[in-house]
């Protein structure tokens, strides 16, 4: 049995039944001022030289509140493994409405953050980049993005928040726990990959073959690449182990909301609960997510990052809880 055949066999063991055949959907609840993949530069934050530099950086996307809205905070936002960074725009738009400026980070091999190759389509060039990513590279990108957000937080004496989905949540918590200079005021984590189901570790058998690509179970409209490289999984597992070995409960015990579906296929709800209890994380609160009747037929319980994936009512609840955690009040536009 060759490496590719082994890969497909392992995927069949890891993935739960009912994760295939997902229908085409488009995430809703987009702020009209936020265009998918567009660069909204924080002009008042930087001089002309740094503005030009950030505009040329494919990993950086600033999303600003409306001009007449008071600045209530800044946030670093990080997507999940092989997830489209612009799928974080749904929560970003609602944060913008409440006066929170956001830096949406695209990790290497995601979105527009890849190396161009001559005579190669963008999707192929992105995948080629995805086959050589590493944990140190992603952590460096995350820290550099954090430094940009921290600069604004200090300049305007405003709170600094973190929002992460799946691996993005793991990366943010790892950065906070292990980097002495990193400080967040509050966090919101969507199905953070800090406690994964043990069956996921079966993929480690393929670690010597970083260029193999594993089919992804998420709906294709949420994927940045058609599949996930073993190099990317190697980076994820290294990140996971690094957090376990460098966990600082006191440092990460800040006001944090964890959104997760109890039936999450990749993240263990019970293990998250046990971790919070065992590490005395009394500032962390799990908020269970249950897709409501208005949700589209996206079957994957791990996907909980927009209205299309959880439904109208559940999404509004998620938004309200997020804004209340960050600002202590209801989300803008929510009826009292």
N, C-alpha and C positions, 0 to 999 in steps of 0.2 A: 504494500500500500504506500503510494507516494505521499509527499507532504501535503499536496492539495487535497487528496482524498481524505487524509487524516483531519485536515481543517474542516471539511464539510461534515465529517462524522462527529467531531467535537461540537460544532455548532448545533447539530441535531440533538445532542445531549443537553446542551446548555439552555437552548431556547424552549420556552413553554409552548404547549399547544395553543393554537388560536392567534399566533403572532403574525401570521402571514395574510396575504390577500387584503391589505388595507386599502380603502378607497382613497381617491384623490381629494384633498381638501386644501383650503387656503386659510391660514390663520387670520382671524379678524381683529377688531379692536385696535387698528393702527391709527396713530395720531397723524392727521393729514400733513403736519409739518415734518414728519419723519419719513423720508423716502427710503425704501429698502436699499441698503448698501451705500446711501448717500453720506457725504462728509459734512457735518454741521459743526463748523469750527467755533470754539469759544473765543471770539475775537478779542474780548476785553481781558482775556487771561494771559495773553502772550504778546511779545513784540512781533514785528513783521517777519523777522528771520525765523523765529520758532514756529510761527503759524505756517510758513511755507514748509518747514521741515516736517511738521506733523501731518500736513496735507499729503506729503509724499510717503508717509509711513502707512503701509497697507494693513497694519495691525490695529491702528487707532481710529476710532470713530467717536466724535463728540456729539451728543444729543442734548440740546439746551432747552430749558424752560422758555416760556413765552417772555418777551421783553418786559411786559408789565407785571410779571409775576415775581414775588420776592424770592430770593435765593434761600432755601431752607436746608440745603445740604448738597453734597456731591457724592456720587457712587461709582464704584468700580463694578462692572458687570462682566461675567465670564460664562461662556456657553459650555455645552457638554461635549463629550468625545464624538467626533464626526458629525456634530450638529451645526447647522447653519447659524452663524452669529447673528444674522438679522432676525432670526426667530425670537430673539430676546427683546425685540422692539415692542412687543405688546405690553410687557411690564414696564419697559423704559418709558413708553408714551404716557402711561398713567403716573409714573414718578415725575415726569416733566410737568404734567398738569398740576402736581402738588408742589412745584417749586424745587425739584431736585434735578440738578444737571448730572448727566451720566456719561461715563467713558465706557463704550462697549469694546472689549478686547477681542480681536480675532487671533487665536493662537496659530502658530505656523502649521500650514497644511489645511487651513480652514479659510472660508471666504475668499478674500483677495490676497491673503498672506501666503504667497508661494513664489517660487522662482520661475520666471518665464523661460521657456525653452524654444529655440528656433524651430519654426515649422511644426509646432505642436499646439493642439487645441488647449484652451485654458483648463478644461476638466482633466485632461491627461497630465498637464504640467502640475496641477495641484496634487493629483494622486502621486506623481513621482516625488514631489516634495514630502508628501504624507508618509512615504516609505522610508524616510530618513530622519524623522522627528525623534527627539529625546526628551526625557524628563528635565534635565538641566536647562535645555533650551526653552521649554515652556515656562519653567519657573523664572528664568531670567526675564522673559517677556512680561510675565505677570508682575514681577517686581518693578520693572521699568514703567509699566502702566500705573502701578500703585504710586510711584514717585510723582507722576503727573497729577494724579488726583489729590495726593497729599499736599502738593504745592498750592492748589486752589483752596483746599480746606484751611490751610494756614493763612493764606493771603486774605481770605474773607472771613476768617474765624467762624467757620461753619462746620457742622458735623460731617464725618466721613463714613459712608456706608459701604457694605459689600453685598452683592447679589450674585449667586452662582447656581448653575444647574448641573446636576450629576457630577461629572469629572471637574467641571468648573467650580462647584462647591467644594470638592476635595482639595483642589489647588489653592483656593482662597484660605481654607482652614489650615492647610499645611503651611502656607506662607505666613499666616498670622502666628501659628504655633512655634515655628522654627526660626523665623527671622527676627532678630532683636529689635529692629527699628520699625517694624510694621505694626500699626495700631488701627483697628477699626472701632468706631463707636457702637455700631449695631450691624447685624447681619440678617439676611433672608436667604435660606437655602432651599432649592427645589430638588428633592430626591437626591441629596448629596451622596457621592460614592465613597463615603467614609466607613461604611459597613456594608460590603457587598455579600451576596449569597456565595457560599463556598464553591458552588459548581462553576462559577466564573473562572476560578483558578485553573480549570482544565486547559485553558488556552495557553498556559505557561509552557506546555509541552512543545509548543511551536516557537518558543522564544528564539531558537537559533536561526529562524527563517524570517527575518524582519520584513522582507519584501512580499511575503504572502499577503493576500487581501482576503479578509473574511466578509461574507455577505452581512449586511446590517439589517436588523429586524424592524427598525423604526420606519415610519412612513417616508417615502422618498422625498416628499416636499419639505421634510425637516433635515434631510441629509446634505452635507456639504460635498461628500464623495459617495460614490455608489457602494463602496464597502470600506471596511476599516483595516488598515495595515497592522501586521503583527508588531511593527516598530511602534505604532501608536499604543497598542495594548501593553507592550513592554514598558513604555513610558508611564502608562497608567498604573501598572503593578508596582513599579519602582516608587512612584509617588505615594501609593497606598502604604507600602512598607515604611517609607520615610516618615510619614505621619505617625504610624504606629510606634516607631522608635523614637520620635521626637515630640510626642504629644505633651503639651503643657496645659493641663486642665485650668489652671488659674488664669493663664493668658487668654485662652479662648472663651472663658466663661463671661461673655458679654451678652447683652440682650439679643437673642437669636430666635427666629421662627423657622422651623423646619417643616416644609410642606412635603407630604409623601402619601401615596396611595398604599393602603395596607396590602394590596395585591401586586405591588411593584415586582416586576420580573427580575430586576437586576440588584435592587437594594433591599436589604433585610430590615423590615419595620421593627421586628422584635429586637434585633441586634442594636439598632439605633436607640431604642428605648433603654436597653440594658447599659449601653455606653453612657448615656446621659445620667442614669442613676448611679452607676459604678464610679464615674468620674466626678460626681457631685456638681454637675453642670446645672445649677438651679436657675440660671438665667436663660437656659434653652427650653423652648416649648415646642412640642410636636403638634402640628395642626393637620389632622387626617384629611385627605382629599378623597372625595367620592364623586365620580363623574355623574352629572345629573342628566335628566331626560332630554335636555336641549343639546347635549353634546353630539357632535358628528360621530360617525362610526369608526373612530380611531380606537382600536382595541387595546393598544399597548398602554398599560397602566403607568409605565415609567414616564410617559409624555404628559406633563401637567403644566406646560409653560404658557398656554394661551387659551382663549375662549373656545377655539375649535376643538381643543383636546380635552377640555373638562366640562364645557357647557356654560351657558350664560350666567346662571345663578352661582355656580361654584366659582367661576372666574371672578365675579364681582366680590364674592366672599374673600377670595385670595387677595385681590387688590386692596380691599378694605383692611384686612389684617396686616398686609405689608405696610401700608401707609401709617396705620395706627402704631405699628412697632417702631417705625422710623421717626414719626412726627407726633405721636400721641393724639392723633385725631383722625377723622374720617377722610377717605379719599376725596379729592375734588370732584364735584359733580354727583356725589352720592346723596340721595334723598335722606333727610333726617327724620 
